[in-house]
Amino acid sequence: FLSMLGIGLSGALLVLGSYQFNAVDQLLDVQYRLVMRMDLHLSFIEPTSEHALAELRALPGVDHVEGYRGVAVRLMRGTREHRTRIEGLEPEPRLRALLDAERRPIRVPPAGLLMTRYLADSLGVGPGDRVEVEILEGERRRLEVTMAAAVDEPIGVSAYMERRALNRLM
């Protein structure tokens, strides 16, 4: 009986271990094949003008350039809060896609905040709800922004806005 129990438990351990490897493989496949499709990611320390994008486009071998802006924030709703960043993206990002639950690309709305589903659930917000945003750089202003939708990302806890809308907010 103990031998059969040991063999059964070792079989279960093998199945569980292979499931975890497959789950991690699936997660990485979605993140780096469907979401982050760039070959090179270049970051600047300070906000940079759109002229830098034009200069990068002019380099030999460059097929596509997509700008973004990242701003450190504290998102608050009632007594709940979360420190993260808002990434300002192009309206239809090609290199940094946002996906819905069926893994279809989402268009970034001209106004409003997109959040990962995990972040929206932890703050207790849904589409149409107002979220208090404390900007953690510069003048550290507090603003209210409407949540537009949730995105389903396997890795990370972030919020997103259309890049030019985020620039206006800043």
Secondary structure, DSSP 4 states (H G I P E B T S, - for coil): -HHHHHHHHHHHHHHHHHHHHHHHHHHHHIIIIIIB--S-----SS---THHHHHHHTSTT-------EEEEEEEEETTEEEEEEEEEE-SS-SSB--B-TTS-B-PPPSSSEEEEHHHHHHHT--TT-EEEEEE-STT--EEEEEEEEEE--SS---EEEEHHHHHHH-
